[in-house]
C-alpha cells in the first residue's frame, strides 16, 4: 500500500511540474539572449526585444523629460530617448569607455536607448535553463525582470524592455516632441 501511495505522489508531482511548464510556456521554448555588463554585473535582454546595437555617441539633453531619461540620441535619422538603466538597477554612474555601447530596445510603446558598459555575446537558453522570476522575490522595484536564464552555472537576470519605464513616463515621453528638442540643440 505504501508503495502505491509513493507512486501516486511521485506521479502527481510529475504531472504538476509538467503542467506548470506547459502553463508557463516553457516546454520546447528556446530564447536567444544578448548579455551585457553594467558596473561589473551581467544582465541580458531577449534578442526579440532588441532593435540594434550601437557605438556610444553623445547624448543631447532633453528639457522637461522624466528623471529616468538622460536625453536623446539620433540613429539613422530617428530620435531615441536614452533611458537611465543604471538608475533603474540602483548602480553607480561610470565613465564612458571604448567598450560603452547603446542598446536600442523595442517596446510596445516606442523604441528606447540604454547605455551599457560593454556587450558580451548572444547565447541560447531553453528548458531548465529558463526560470520564471520567483513571485516571492518580486517587488515594485523588480518589475523589469522578465525571467532568469542559466548559462554555464551562472544566473543572468533577463530584462523586459516593456517594463523598464512606467506608463506615466511613457505618457510624458509621448507628449514631448523629441524631434523639436533635437533641433533646438
Secondary structure, DSSP 4 states (H G I P E B T S, - for coil): -HHHHHHHHHHHHHHHHHHHHHHTT-TT-EEEEEEEEETTEEEEEEGGGEEEEEE--PPBP-TT--TTEEEEEEETTEEEEEE-HHHHTT-------TT-EEEEE--SS--EEEEESEEEEEEEEEGGGEEPPPGGG--GGGTTEEEEEEETTEEEEEE-GGGTS-HHHHHHHHHS-HHHHHHH-
